[in-house]
Amino acid sequence: MCGYYYAVRKGFRPGVYPTWNELMQQIAGYHGADYKIFDSSEEAWKFVLSSPN
């Protein structure tokens, strides 16, 4: 079974999270949150560490 990686670039605590619930804790109520779901942790971390366009 393959899981997902939930990346938060802008939120209360930017980072990569293993569950949707943990992602939601970082973005719920955060105006302008920037997040995305990935299949690999490497891609998720690239997103977190990159600058928004």
mmCIF file as Biopython writes it, N, C-alpha, C and O atoms, coordinates in Angstrom:
data_model
#
loop_
_atom_site.group_PDB
_atom_site.id
_atom_site.type_symbol
_atom_site.label_atom_id
_atom_site.label_alt_id
_atom_site.label_comp_id
_atom_site.label_asym_id
_atom_site.label_entity_id
_atom_site.label_seq_id
_atom_site.pdbx_PDB_ins_code
_atom_site.Cartn_x
_atom_site.Cartn_y
_atom_site.Cartn_z
_atom_site.occupancy
_atom_site.B_iso_or_equiv
_atom_site.auth_seq_id
_atom_site.auth_asym_id
_atom_site.pdbx_PDB_model_num
ATOM 1   N N  . MET A ? 1  ? 0.842  -1.195 0.000  1.0 0.0 1  A 1 
ATOM 2   C CA . MET A ? 1  ? 0.000  0.000  0.000  1.0 0.0 1  A 1 
ATOM 3   C C  . MET A ? 1  ? 0.879  1.248  0.000  1.0 0.0 1  A 1 
ATOM 4   O O  . MET A ? 1  ? 1.823  1.356  0.783  1.0 0.0 1  A 1 
ATOM 5   N N  . CYS A ? 2  ? 0.569  2.153  -0.856 1.0 0.0 2  A 1 
ATOM 6   C CA . CYS A ? 2  ? 1.339  3.390  -0.987 1.0 0.0 2  A 1 
ATOM 7   C C  . CYS A ? 2  ? 0.585  4.522  -0.299 1.0 0.0 2  A 1 
ATOM 8   O O  . CYS A ? 2  ? -0.607 4.727  -0.530 1.0 0.0 2  A 1 
ATOM 9   N N  . GLY A ? 3  ? 1.297  5.245  0.542  1.0 0.0 3  A 1 
ATOM 10  C CA . GLY A ? 3  ? 0.663  6.368  1.218  1.0 0.0 3  A 1 
ATOM 11  C C  . GLY A ? 3  ? 0.978  7.665  0.515  1.0 0.0 3  A 1 
ATOM 12  O O  . GLY A ? 3  ? 1.717  7.702  -0.469 1.0 0.0 3  A 1 
ATOM 13  N N  . TYR A ? 4  ? 0.406  8.721  1.039  1.0 0.0 4  A 1 
ATOM 14  C CA . TYR A ? 4  ? 0.639  10.047 0.492  1.0 0.0 4  A 1 
ATOM 15  C C  . TYR A ? 4  ? 1.447  10.872 1.473  1.0 0.0 4  A 1 
ATOM 16  O O  . TYR A ? 4  ? 1.537  10.549 2.657  1.0 0.0 4  A 1 
ATOM 17  N N  . TYR A ? 5  ? 2.032  11.940 0.960  1.0 0.0 5  A 1 
ATOM 18  C CA . TYR A ? 5  ? 2.793  12.891 1.758  1.0 0.0 5  A 1 
ATOM 19  C C  . TYR A ? 5  ? 2.104  14.236 1.606  1.0 0.0 5  A 1 
ATOM 20  O O  . TYR A ? 5  ? 1.899  14.712 0.490  1.0 0.0 5  A 1 
ATOM 21  N N  . TYR A ? 6  ? 1.754  14.841 2.710  1.0 0.0 6  A 1 
ATOM 22  C CA . TYR A ? 6  ? 0.992  16.086 2.722  1.0 0.0 6  A 1 
ATOM 23  C C  . TYR A ? 6  ? 1.960  17.225 3.051  1.0 0.0 6  A 1 
ATOM 24  O O  . TYR A ? 6  ? 2.447  17.339 4.176  1.0 0.0 6  A 1 
ATOM 25  N N  . ALA A ? 7  ? 2.225  18.051 2.062  1.0 0.0 7  A 1 
ATOM 26  C CA . ALA A ? 7  ? 3.222  19.109 2.186  1.0 0.0 7  A 1 
ATOM 27  C C  . ALA A ? 7  ? 2.565  20.460 2.439  1.0 0.0 7  A 1 
ATOM 28  O O  . ALA A ? 7  ? 1.609  20.834 1.760  1.0 0.0 7  A 1 
ATOM 29  N N  . VAL A ? 8  ? 3.085  21.180 3.415  1.0 0.0 8  A 1 
ATOM 30  C CA . VAL A ? 8  ? 2.607  22.524 3.743  1.0 0.0 8  A 1 
ATOM 31  C C  . VAL A ? 8  ? 3.764  23.489 3.507  1.0 0.0 8  A 1 
ATOM 32  O O  . VAL A ? 8  ? 4.784  23.440 4.195  1.0 0.0 8  A 1 
ATOM 33  N N  . ARG A ? 9  ? 3.587  24.367 2.519  1.0 0.0 9  A 1 
ATOM 34  C CA . ARG A ? 9  ? 4.605  25.385 2.248  1.0 0.0 9  A 1 
ATOM 35  C C  . ARG A ? 9  ? 4.312  26.639 3.060  1.0 0.0 9  A 1 
ATOM 36  O O  . ARG A ? 9  ? 5.229  27.263 3.592  1.0 0.0 9  A 1 
ATOM 37  N N  . LYS A ? 10 ? 3.031  27.014 3.157  1.0 0.0 10 A 1 
ATOM 38  C CA . LYS A ? 10 ? 2.617  28.157 3.985  1.0 0.0 10 A 1 
ATOM 39  C C  . LYS A ? 10 ? 1.518  27.670 4.908  1.0 0.0 10 A 1 
ATOM 40  O O  . LYS A ? 10 ? 0.466  27.221 4.454  1.0 0.0 10 A 1 
ATOM 41  N N  . GLY A ? 11 ? 1.766  27.759 6.199  1.0 0.0 11 A 1 
ATOM 42  C CA . GLY A ? 11 ? 0.810  27.337 7.207  1.0 0.0 11 A 1 
ATOM 43  C C  . GLY A ? 11 ? 1.393  27.629 8.573  1.0 0.0 11 A 1 
ATOM 44  O O  . GLY A ? 11 ? 2.408  28.318 8.682  1.0 0.0 11 A 1 
ATOM 45  N N  . PHE A ? 12 ? 0.765  27.115 9.612  1.0 0.0 12 A 1 
ATOM 46  C CA . PHE A ? 12 ? 1.261  27.375 10.962 1.0 0.0 12 A 1 
ATOM 47  C C  . PHE A ? 12 ? 2.655  26.771 11.163 1.0 0.0 12 A 1 
ATOM 48  O O  . PHE A ? 12 ? 3.519  27.395 11.779 1.0 0.0 12 A 1 
ATOM 49  N N  . ARG A ? 13 ? 2.872  25.563 10.648 1.0 0.0 13 A 1 
ATOM 50  C CA . ARG A ? 13 ? 4.179  24.902 10.711 1.0 0.0 13 A 1 
ATOM 51  C C  . ARG A ? 13 ? 4.456  24.228 9.371  1.0 0.0 13 A 1 
ATOM 52  O O  . ARG A ? 13 ? 3.992  23.111 9.140  1.0 0.0 13 A 1 
ATOM 53  N N  . PRO A ? 14 ? 5.199  24.880 8.489  1.0 0.0 14 A 1 
ATOM 54  C CA . PRO A ? 14 ? 5.526  24.257 7.212  1.0 0.0 14 A 1 
ATOM 55  C C  . PRO A ? 14 ? 6.269  22.937 7.430  1.0 0.0 14 A 1 
ATOM 56  O O  . PRO A ? 14 ? 7.052  22.792 8.369  1.0 0.0 14 A 1 
ATOM 57  N N  . GLY A ? 15 ? 6.005  21.991 6.547  1.0 0.0 15 A 1 
ATOM 58  C CA . GLY A ? 15 ? 6.657  20.691 6.639  1.0 0.0 15 A 1 
ATOM 59  C C  . GLY A ? 15 ? 5.881  19.650 5.869  1.0 0.0 15 A 1 
ATOM 60  O O  . GLY A ? 15 ? 4.958  19.973 5.120  1.0 0.0 15 A 1 
ATOM 61  N N  . VAL A ? 16 ? 6.260  18.388 6.056  1.0 0.0 16 A 1 
ATOM 62  C CA . VAL A ? 16 ? 5.606  17.266 5.398  1.0 0.0 16 A 1 
ATOM 63  C C  . VAL A ? 16 ? 4.965  16.411 6.479  1.0 0.0 16 A 1 
ATOM 64  O O  . VAL A ? 16 ? 5.595  16.083 7.485  1.0 0.0 16 A 1 
ATOM 65  N N  . TYR A ? 17 ? 3.715  16.057 6.262  1.0 0.0 17 A 1 
ATOM 66  C CA . TYR A ? 17 ? 2.924  15.335 7.259  1.0 0.0 17 A 1 
ATOM 67  C C  . TYR A ? 17 ? 2.401  14.029 6.686  1.0 0.0 17 A 1 
ATOM 68  O O  . TYR A ? 17 ? 2.113  13.948 5.492  1.0 0.0 17 A 1 
ATOM 69  N N  . PRO A ? 18 ? 2.274  12.996 7.534  1.0 0.0 18 A 1 
ATOM 70  C CA . PRO A ? 18 ? 1.866  11.679 7.051  1.0 0.0 18 A 1 
ATOM 71  C C  . PRO A ? 18 ? 0.356  11.475 6.925  1.0 0.0 18 A 1 
ATOM 72  O O  . PRO A ? 18 ? -0.079 10.509 6.299  1.0 0.0 18 A 1 
ATOM 73  N N  . THR A ? 19 ? -0.447 12.363 7.508  1.0 0.0 19 A 1 
ATOM 74  C CA . THR A ? 19 ? -1.900 12.171 7.453  1.0 0.0 19 A 1 
ATOM 75  C C  . THR A ? 19 ? -2.614 13.474 7.108  1.0 0.0 19 A 1 
ATOM 76  O O  . THR A ? 19 ? -2.106 14.573 7.328  1.0 0.0 19 A 1 
ATOM 77  N N  . TRP A ? 20 ? -3.816 13.300 6.556  1.0 0.0 20 A 1 
ATOM 78  C CA . TRP A ? 20 ? -4.661 14.450 6.219  1.0 0.0 20 A 1 
ATOM 79  C C  . TRP A ? 20 ? -4.993 15.254 7.473  1.0 0.0 20 A 1 
ATOM 80  O O  . TRP A ? 20 ? -4.997 16.485 7.426  1.0 0.0 20 A 1 
ATOM 81  N N  . ASN A ? 21 ? -5.270 14.590 8.586  1.0 0.0 21 A 1 
ATOM 82  C CA . ASN A ? 21 ? -5.615 15.293 9.820  1.0 0.0 21 A 1 
ATOM 83  C C  . ASN A ? 21 ? -4.471 16.176 10.301 1.0 0.0 21 A 1 
ATOM 84  O O  . ASN A ? 21 ? -4.708 17.290 10.769 1.0 0.0 21 A 1 
ATOM 85  N N  . GLU A ? 22 ? -3.239 15.697 10.192 1.0 0.0 22 A 1 
ATOM 86  C CA . GLU A ? 22 ? -2.094 16.507 10.599 1.0 0.0 22 A 1 
ATOM 87  C C  . GLU A ? 22 ? -1.915 17.708 9.666  1.0 0.0 22 A 1 
ATOM 88  O O  . GLU A ? 22 ? -1.569 18.803 10.108 1.0 0.0 22 A 1 
ATOM 89  N N  . LEU A ? 23 ? -2.153 17.490 8.385  1.0 0.0 23 A 1 
ATOM 90  C CA . LEU A ? 23 ? -2.118 18.604 7.434  1.0 0.0 23 A 1 
ATOM 91  C C  . LEU A ? 23 ? -3.146 19.657 7.829  1.0 0.0 23 A 1 
ATOM 92  O O  . LEU A ? 23 ? -2.832 20.846 7.881  1.0 0.0 23 A 1 
ATOM 93  N N  . MET A ? 24 ? -4.368 19.224 8.105  1.0 0.0 24 A 1 
ATOM 94  C CA . MET A ? 24 ? -5.444 20.150 8.438  1.0 0.0 24 A 1 
ATOM 95  C C  . MET A ? 24 ? -5.139 20.968 9.684  1.0 0.0 24 A 1 
ATOM 96  O O  . MET A ? 24 ? -5.546 22.127 9.769  1.0 0.0 24 A 1 
ATOM 97  N N  . GLN A ? 25 ? -4.436 20.396 10.649 1.0 0.0 25 A 1 
ATOM 98  C CA . GLN A ? 25 ? -4.057 21.131 11.855 1.0 0.0 25 A 1 
ATOM 99  C C  . GLN A ? 25 ? -3.135 22.299 11.514 1.0 0.0 25 A 1 
ATOM 100 O O  . GLN A ? 25 ? -3.115 23.304 12.226 1.0 0.0 25 A 1 
ATOM 101 N N  . GLN A ? 26 ? -2.380 22.172 10.439 1.0 0.0 26 A 1 
ATOM 102 C CA . GLN A ? 26 ? -1.423 23.212 10.063 1.0 0.0 26 A 1 
ATOM 103 C C  . GLN A ? 26 ? -2.011 24.286 9.159  1.0 0.0 26 A 1 
ATOM 104 O O  . GLN A ? 26 ? -1.442 25.371 9.040  1.0 0.0 26 A 1 
ATOM 105 N N  . ILE A ? 27 ? -3.147 23.999 8.518  1.0 0.0 27 A 1 
ATOM 106 C CA . ILE A ? 27 ? -3.689 24.975 7.569  1.0 0.0 27 A 1 
ATOM 107 C C  . ILE A ? 27 ? -5.065 25.526 7.928  1.0 0.0 27 A 1 
ATOM 108 O O  . ILE A ? 27 ? -5.440 26.593 7.442  1.0 0.0 27 A 1 
ATOM 109 N N  . ALA A ? 28 ? -5.819 24.830 8.761  1.0 0.0 28 A 1 
ATOM 110 C CA . ALA A ? 28 ? -7.177 25.273 9.105  1.0 0.0 28 A 1 
ATOM 111 C C  . ALA A ? 28 ? -7.115 26.639 9.791  1.0 0.0 28 A 1 
ATOM 112 O O  . ALA A ? 28 ? -6.492 26.792 10.842 1.0 0.0 28 A 1 
ATOM 113 N N  . GLY A ? 29 ? -7.764 27.616 9.188  1.0 0.0 29 A 1 
ATOM 114 C CA . GLY A ? 29 ? -7.782 28.964 9.737  1.0 0.0 29 A 1 
ATOM 115 C C  . GLY A ? 29 ? -6.582 29.811 9.359  1.0 0.0 29 A 1 
ATOM 116 O O  . GLY A ? 29 ? -6.489 30.962 9.785  1.0 0.0 29 A 1 
ATOM 117 N N  . TYR A ? 30 ? -5.669 29.279 8.580  1.0 0.0 30 A 1 
ATOM 118 C CA . TYR A ? 30 ? -4.494 30.025 8.148  1.0 0.0 30 A 1 
ATOM 119 C C  . TYR A ? 30 ? -4.797 30.652 6.793  1.0 0.0 30 A 1 
ATOM 120 O O  . TYR A ? 30 ? -4.905 29.946 5.789  1.0 0.0 30 A 1 
ATOM 121 N N  . HIS A ? 31 ? -4.933 31.962 6.761  1.0 0.0 31 A 1 
ATOM 122 C CA . HIS A ? 31 ? -5.264 32.675 5.519  1.0 0.0 31 A 1 
ATOM 123 C C  . HIS A ? 31 ? -4.099 32.569 4.538  1.0 0.0 31 A 1 
ATOM 124 O O  . HIS A ? 31 ? -2.964 32.901 4.878  1.0 0.0 31 A 1 
ATOM 125 N N  . GLY A ? 32 ? -4.379 32.112 3.335  1.0 0.0 32 A 1 
ATOM 126 C CA . GLY A ? 32 ? -3.355 32.000 2.302  1.0 0.0 32 A 1 
ATOM 127 C C  . GLY A ? 32 ? -2.510 30.739 2.412  1.0 0.0 32 A 1 
ATOM 128 O O  . GLY A ? 32 ? -1.393 30.699 1.897  1.0 0.0 32 A 1 
ATOM 129 N N  . ALA A ? 33 ? -3.025 29.714 3.073  1.0 0.0 33 A 1 
ATOM 130 C CA . ALA A ? 33 ? -2.282 28.455 3.207  1.0 0.0 33 A 1 
ATOM 131 C C  . ALA A ? 33 ? -1.928 27.905 1.827  1.0 0.0 33 A 1 
ATOM 132 O O  . ALA A ? 33 ? -2.703 28.028 0.878  1.0 0.0 33 A 1 
ATOM 133 N N  . ASP A ? 34 ? -0.755 27.302 1.733  1.0 0.0 34 A 1 
ATOM 134 C CA . ASP A ? 34 ? -0.277 26.713 0.484  1.0 0.0 34 A 1 
ATOM 135 C C  . ASP A ? 34 ? 0.140  25.287 0.797  1.0 0.0 34 A 1 
ATOM 136 O O  . ASP A ? 34 ? 1.075  25.062 1.566  1.0 0.0 34 A 1 
ATOM 137 N N  . TYR A ? 35 ? -0.553 24.320 0.199  1.0 0.0 35 A 1 
ATOM 138 C CA . TYR A ? 35 ? -0.278 22.917 0.484  1.0 0.0 35 A 1 
ATOM 139 C C  . TYR A ? 35 ? -0.571 22.071 -0.745 1.0 0.0 35 A 1 
ATOM 140 O O  . TYR A ? 35 ? -1.263 22.504 -1.666 1.0 0.0 35 A 1 
ATOM 141 N N  . LYS A ? 36 ? -0.032 20.854 -0.743 1.0 0.0 36 A 1 
ATOM 142 C CA . LYS A ? 36 ? -0.212 19.961 -1.872 1.0 0.0 36 A 1 
ATOM 143 C C  . LYS A ? 36 ? 0.064  18.532 -1.404 1.0 0.0 36 A 1 
ATOM 144 O O  . LYS A ? 36 ? 0.792  18.314 -0.435 1.0 0.0 36 A 1 
ATOM 145 N N  . ILE A ? 37 ? -0.525 17.564 -2.105 1.0 0.0 37 A 1 
ATOM 146 C CA . ILE A ? 37 ? -0.349 16.151 -1.767 1.0 0.0 37 A 1 
ATOM 147 C C  . ILE A ? 37 ? 0.569  15.506 -2.802 1.0 0.0 37 A 1 
ATOM 148 O O  . ILE A ? 37 ? 0.433  15.747 -4.002 1.0 0.0 37 A 1 
ATOM 149 N N  . PHE A ? 38 ? 1.508  14.682 -2.325 1.0 0.0 38 A 1 
ATOM 150 C CA . PHE A ? 38 ? 2.486  14.030 -3.191 1.0 0.0 38 A 1 
ATOM 151 C C  . PHE A ? 38 ? 2.544  12.536 -2.935 1.0 0.0 38 A 1 
ATOM 152 O O  . PHE A ? 38 ? 2.118  12.058 -1.883 1.0 0.0 38 A 1 
ATOM 153 N N  . ASP A ? 39 ? 3.078  11.796 -3.910 1.0 0.0 39 A 1 
ATOM 154 C CA . ASP A ? 39 ? 3.294  10.365 -3.777 1.0 0.0 39 A 1 
ATOM 155 C C  . ASP A ? 39 ? 4.644  10.032 -3.149 1.0 0.0 39 A 1 
ATOM 156 O O  . ASP A ? 39 ? 4.839  8.927  -2.643 1.0 0.0 39 A 1 
ATOM 157 N N  . SER A ? 40 ? 5.580  10.989 -3.179 1.0 0.0 40 A 1 
ATOM 158 C CA . SER A ? 40 ? 6.912  10.727 -2.613 1.0 0.0 40 A 1 
ATOM 159 C C  . SER A ? 40 ? 7.307  11.833 -1.639 1.0 0.0 40 A 1 
ATOM 160 O O  . SER A ? 40 ? 6.936  12.995 -1.802 1.0 0.0 40 A 1 
ATOM 161 N N  . SER A ? 41 ? 8.063  11.441 -0.632 1.0 0.0 41 A 1 
ATOM 162 C CA . SER A ? 41 ? 8.510  12.433 0.354  1.0 0.0 41 A 1 
ATOM 163 C C  . SER A ? 41 ? 9.505  13.405 -0.277 1.0 0.0 41 A 1 
ATOM 164 O O  . SER A ? 41 ? 9.548  14.578 0.094  1.0 0.0 41 A 1 
ATOM 165 N N  . GLU A ? 42 ? 10.302 12.922 -1.226 1.0 0.0 42 A 1 
ATOM 166 C CA . GLU A ? 42 ? 11.280 13.794 -1.886 1.0 0.0 42 A 1 
ATOM 167 C C  . GLU A ? 42 ? 10.584 14.953 -2.600 1.0 0.0 42 A 1 
ATOM 168 O O  . GLU A ? 42 ? 10.985 16.108 -2.453 1.0 0.0 42 A 1 
ATOM 169 N N  . GLU A ? 43 ? 9.551  14.644 -3.364 1.0 0.0 43 A 1 
ATOM 170 C CA . GLU A ? 43 ? 8.810  15.694 -4.067 1.0 0.0 43 A 1 
ATOM 171 C C  . GLU A ? 43 ? 8.102  16.628 -3.082 1.0 0.0 43 A 1 
ATOM 172 O O  . GLU A ? 43 ? 8.031  17.837 -3.304 1.0 0.0 43 A 1 
ATOM 173 N N  . ALA A ? 44 ? 7.585  16.063 -2.008 1.0 0.0 44 A 1 
ATOM 174 C CA . ALA A ? 44 ? 6.906  16.876 -1.004 1.0 0.0 44 A 1 
ATOM 175 C C  . ALA A ? 44 ? 7.868  17.885 -0.378 1.0 0.0 44 A 1 
ATOM 176 O O  . ALA A ? 44 ? 7.520  19.053 -0.205 1.0 0.0 44 A 1 
ATOM 177 N N  . TRP A ? 45 ? 9.080  17.431 -0.040 1.0 0.0 45 A 1 
ATOM 178 C CA . TRP A ? 45 ? 10.053 18.345 0.558  1.0 0.0 45 A 1 
ATOM 179 C C  . TRP A ? 45 ? 10.544 19.391 -0.433 1.0 0.0 45 A 1 
ATOM 180 O O  . TRP A ? 45 ? 10.817 20.527 -0.044 1.0 0.0 45 A 1 
ATOM 181 N N  . LYS A ? 46 ? 10.661 19.028 -1.699 1.0 0.0 46 A 1 
ATOM 182 C CA . LYS A ? 46 ? 11.034 20.023 -2.721 1.0 0.0 46 A 1 
ATOM 183 C C  . LYS A ? 46 ? 10.002 21.141 -2.759 1.0 0.0 46 A 1 
ATOM 184 O O  . LYS A ? 46 ? 10.355 22.316 -2.861 1.0 0.0 46 A 1 
ATOM 185 N N  . PHE A ? 47 ? 8.722  20.772 -2.677 1.0 0.0 47 A 1 
ATOM 186 C CA . PHE A ? 47 ? 7.640  21.750 -2.656 1.0 0.0 47 A 1 
ATOM 187 C C  . PHE A ? 47 ? 7.743  22.651 -1.427 1.0 0.0 47 A 1 
ATOM 188 O O  . PHE A ? 47 ? 7.648  23.873 -1.544 1.0 0.0 47 A 1 
ATOM 189 N N  . VAL A ? 48 ? 7.934  22.061 -0.264 1.0 0.0 48 A 1 
ATOM 190 C CA . VAL A ? 48 ? 8.005  22.831 0.986  1.0 0.0 48 A 1 
ATOM 191 C C  . VAL A ? 48 ? 9.162  23.820 0.943  1.0 0.0 48 A 1 
ATOM 192 O O  . VAL A ? 48 ? 9.020  24.961 1.382  1.0 0.0 48 A 1 
ATOM 193 N N  . LEU A ? 49 ? 10.284 23.399 0.426  1.0 0.0 49 A 1 
ATOM 194 C CA . LEU A ? 49 ? 11.483 24.237 0.448  1.0 0.0 49 A 1 
ATOM 195 C C  . LEU A ? 49 ? 11.583 25.221 -0.718 1.0 0.0 49 A 1 
ATOM 196 O O  . LEU A ? 49 ? 12.466 26.079 -0.732 1.0 0.0 49 A 1 
ATOM 197 N N  . SER A ? 50 ? 10.681 25.099 -1.695 1.0 0.0 50 A 1 
ATOM 198 C CA . SER A ? 50 ? 10.706 26.010 -2.839 1.0 0.0 50 A 1 
ATOM 199 C C  . SER A ? 50 ? 9.938  27.295 -2.519 1.0 0.0 50 A 1 
ATOM 200 O O  . SER A ? 50 ? 9.116  27.345 -1.604 1.0 0.0 50 A 1 
ATOM 201 N N  . SER A ? 51 ? 10.230 28.302 -3.287 1.0 0.0 51 A 1 
ATOM 202 C CA . SER A ? 51 ? 9.528  29.578 -3.139 1.0 0.0 51 A 1 
ATOM 203 C C  . SER A ? 51 ? 8.225  29.528 -3.919 1.0 0.0 51 A 1 
ATOM 204 O O  . SER A ? 51 ? 8.189  28.993 -5.028 1.0 0.0 51 A 1 
ATOM 205 N N  . PRO A ? 52 ? 7.142  30.084 -3.348 1.0 0.0 52 A 1 
ATOM 206 C CA . PRO A ? 52 ? 5.887  30.136 -4.112 1.0 0.0 52 A 1 
ATOM 207 C C  . PRO A ? 52 ? 6.052  31.036 -5.331 1.0 0.0 52 A 1 
ATOM 208 O O  . PRO A ? 52 ? 6.832  31.988 -5.306 1.0 0.0 52 A 1 
ATOM 209 N N  . ASN A ? 53 ? 5.323  30.736 -6.385 1.0 0.0 53 A 1 
ATOM 210 C CA . ASN A ? 53 ? 5.382  31.551 -7.613 1.0 0.0 53 A 1 
ATOM 211 C C  . ASN A ? 53 ? 4.683  32.859 -7.426 1.0 0.0 53 A 1 
ATOM 212 O O  . ASN A ? 53 ? 4.632  33.669 -8.352 1.0 0.0 53 A 1 
#
